[in-house]
Amino acid sequence: MAKKKKNSVEEPIEGVENLLSKTERYIEENQKSLTIIVAAIVIVVLGYLGYVNLYVAPLEEEARSQIYMAERYFERDSFHLALYGDGNYLGFVDIIDEYSVTNTANLAHYYAGISYLRIGEFQNAIDHLTRFDSRDKLASSIAHGAIGDAYVELGDLERAASYYSQAARRRPNEFTSPIYWMKAGMVYENLGNYSRALEAYENIKDKYPESNEGRQIEKYISRVELQMND
């Protein structure tokens, strides 16, 4: 019994040793290739870190200093100056062109989109707002709602309603969600899609009854239900 137990212990050890020796042989036989692969990975990682730290970071700082004045013009509703600059500071359009790899340029897409919406250049507004990429769901929600506004102005009500619905769902909250559900409902009504309009209005009634939209939503629901029963 003792001898049998000894063999059962030795067999796994031998198996591990064989595996180790095979691994060593593989490394020895492919040492040159493995060295090249490791070196390539190191070069790629160092290149990326150098790109970020030595190229992107200084650009980011420069872009932030440039966008400051454009933001001030935006706050004053001076949208042309905000978009195109004043001769001393760049506008959002130039910041996007010159600092395209930066987060500041991404933010400039949002500002440019809203600015174009305010001056009636609706396709430009859509182009910039769809390129705005935000991890902040509230900012993304507002951008989607603004795209919906632009599509309404262009007469594309189907897309407008879709973007309003996305805006309402993106980050549910008491302030923006009922506004966008209301807009979605009214556009769906205009399209004659009363079931979708009712769904939008009922979202307000069920989830945001204390909002401004919620306090008057019953009349919209009644109106749609009458249309559905005709």
Secondary structure, DSSP 8 states (H G I E B T S, - for coil): -HHHHHHHHHHHHHHHHHHHHHHHHHHHHTHHHHHHHHHHHHHHHHHHHHIIIIIIHHHHHHHHHHHHHHHHHHHTT-HHHHHH--SSS--HHHHHHHTTTSHHHHHHHHHHHHHHHHTT-HHHHHHHHHH---S-HHHHHHHHHHHHHHHHHTT-HHHHHHHHHHHHHHS--TTHHHHHHHHHHHHHHHHT-HHHHHHHHHHHHHH-TTSTTGGGHHHHHHHHHHHHH-
